[in-house]
Amino acid sequence: MKIKLKDYERIYKTINSIVRNENADPTVACTFFSFFGAHILREHYKMDAHPAAGMCFYHMGENNDILSFAKLEDDSFSSDIDGFHCWVIVEGWLIDFMAPAFSEIKTGKAPLKSKMMQKPISEMANSIGNLSKEGDFYFDANPEILRNRMKYLNSSLAYSDLADICSQWYKKPPKKMVKAIKIGDGKGELNSVSLKGNSVIGAW
């Protein structure tokens, strides 16, 4: 793996805490998890990490469940701004820092566990139909959606500030992180943001 589970969990929790402070839903905040996660990997690990966007499918195990982030139309999957996912590409690996939040997605089935999603791209399935076992994945990047997400983040200086806040707060294990930080809001008030998130119990 590119990063250890403990590092992965800490990066997830750092971004998750900032996302929740912005009153955003972690289960639909893939833009923040991917862009902020890539930023942390570049700053703290000196890795060539970049966000990616498009349609994405993960085999979650259990009852052969496939978690899909895509648009289904006429029995065909595609990606657009209404059906997409974001993840991180780093030196031949896919890393999805939003994965522990999958356990919070309301699917009507048994809740998913909070696990790590970190896979060599060389192991990607050849097609959606070849997702046969837990941990299998398939994605198809869409540069147009990535440009849209970049435009969205560049629309406000606050988003780039949040990326820097994540990176400044984060510390690589075994260094200790402070459990809470102060972040200013648009009214000049300071909010206390505590480090929080699901415990990551293994990997898909």
Secondary structure as the mmCIF struct_conf table of DSSP 4:
data_model
#
loop_
_struct_conf.conf_type_id
_struct_conf.id
_struct_conf.beg_label_comp_id
_struct_conf.beg_label_asym_id
_struct_conf.beg_label_seq_id
_struct_conf.end_label_comp_id
_struct_conf.end_label_asym_id
_struct_conf.end_label_seq_id
BEND BEND1 ILE A 3 ILE A 3
HELX_RH_AL_P HELX_RH_AL_P1 LEU A 5 ASN A 21
TURN_TY1_P TURN_TY1_P1 GLU A 22 ASN A 23
HELX_RH_3T_P HELX_RH_3T_P1 PRO A 26 VAL A 28
HELX_RH_AL_P HELX_RH_AL_P2 CYS A 30 TYR A 45
STRN STRN1 ALA A 49 GLY A 61
TURN_TY1_P TURN_TY1_P2 GLU A 62 ASN A 64
STRN STRN2 ASP A 65 PHE A 69
BEND BEND2 ALA A 70 ALA A 70
STRN STRN3 LYS A 71 GLU A 73
TURN_TY1_P TURN_TY1_P3 ASP A 74 ASP A 75
STRN STRN4 SER A 76 SER A 78
STRN STRN5 ASP A 80 ASP A 80
TURN_TY1_P TURN_TY1_P4 ILE A 81 ASP A 82
STRN STRN6 GLY A 83 GLY A 83
STRN STRN7 HIS A 85 VAL A 90
TURN_TY1_P TURN_TY1_P5 GLU A 91 GLY A 92
STRN STRN8 TRP A 93 ASP A 96
TURN_TY1_P TURN_TY1_P6 PHE A 97 MET A 98
HELX_RH_3T_P HELX_RH_3T_P2 ALA A 99 GLU A 104
BEND BEND3 ILE A 105 ILE A 105
BEND BEND4 GLY A 108 ALA A 110
HELX_LH_PP_P HELX_LH_PP_P1 PRO A 111 LYS A 113
STRN STRN9 MET A 116 MET A 116
STRN STRN10 MET A 117 PRO A 120
HELX_RH_3T_P HELX_RH_3T_P3 ILE A 121 GLU A 123
BEND BEND5 ASN A 126 SER A 127
HELX_RH_3T_P HELX_RH_3T_P4 ILE A 128 ASN A 130
BEND BEND6 LYS A 133 LYS A 133
TURN_TY1_P TURN_TY1_P7 GLU A 134 GLY A 135
STRN STRN11 PHE A 137 ALA A 141
HELX_RH_AL_P HELX_RH_AL_P3 PRO A 143 ASN A 154
TURN_TY1_P TURN_TY1_P8 SER A 155 SER A 155
HELX_RH_AL_P HELX_RH_AL_P4 LEU A 157 TRP A 169
TURN_TY1_P TURN_TY1_P9 PRO A 173 PRO A 174
BEND BEND7 LYS A 175 LYS A 175
HELX_LH_PP_P HELX_LH_PP_P2 LYS A 176 VAL A 178
BEND BEND8 LYS A 179 LYS A 179
STRN STRN12 ALA A 180 GLY A 184
TURN_TY1_P TURN_TY1_P10 GLY A 186 LYS A 187
BEND BEND9 GLY A 188 GLY A 188
HELX_LH_PP_P HELX_LH_PP_P3 GLU A 189 GLU A 189
STRN STRN13 LEU A 190 SER A 194
HELX_LH_PP_P HELX_LH_PP_P4 ASN A 198 VAL A 200
BEND BEND10 GLY A 202 GLY A 202
STRN STRN14 ALA A 203 ALA A 203
#
